């Protein structure tokens, strides 16, 4: 049950933050936050990671749904087995983020990204994220390591 709650919490947190970004942030306008370490900005990502596939929104949407279903099945099979706590936690993080971004794609037609890191180096500074993106990345790394 704990692992399901982890996924639900990630989905809920990102849902709240995305709605706040939609309401209070202006697209492509940076607002410094947390001692200027973060830049809050709204961006509508119509593709996948780094807006790849933005011209093929339907394909990105279908792939997101299919991958989320596949990972949900893996999670459900794993959750019924004893042990593998780290794998279950990784899958829960990955799915919490995946469900949130897939929900956006299906309901809004795009994923709301809302912050970037204010660091030296334009290549990193120009990347815009949401909380789900971080949990997808962390969860995928944990899952990959545990499945190898």
Buried (B, 14 or more C-beta within 10 A) or exposed (E): EEBBEBBBBBBEBBBEBBEBBBEEBEEEEBEEEEEEEBBBBBBBBBBBBEBEBBEBBEEBBEBBBEBBEEBBEBBEEBBEEEEBEEBBBBBBBBBBBBBBBBBBBEEEEBBBBBBBBBEEEEEEBEBBBBBBBBBBBBBBEBBEEBEE
